[in-house]
Amino acid sequence: MAHIAEHLSVEDFGRRARTSEDACAARHDQAIWLPAQGQTVAEVAAGTGFVSR
């Protein structure tokens, strides 16, 4: 299970993932936002193109 440090709220990560003009930063925010919403690491990896480690 991934642990999300609370530097930003879940809503902040979602907003940043949807509105960032930097695609790389948006994808990283998405990789934090999705598990915070209950998706598994495998689901996030499949949806973002990242690998699960």
HELIX and SHEET records of a PDB file:
HELIX    1   1 VAL A   10  THR A   19  1                                  10    
HELIX    2   2 ALA A   23  ALA A   36  1                                  14    
HELIX    3   3 VAL A   41  THR A   48  1                                   8    
END                                                                             
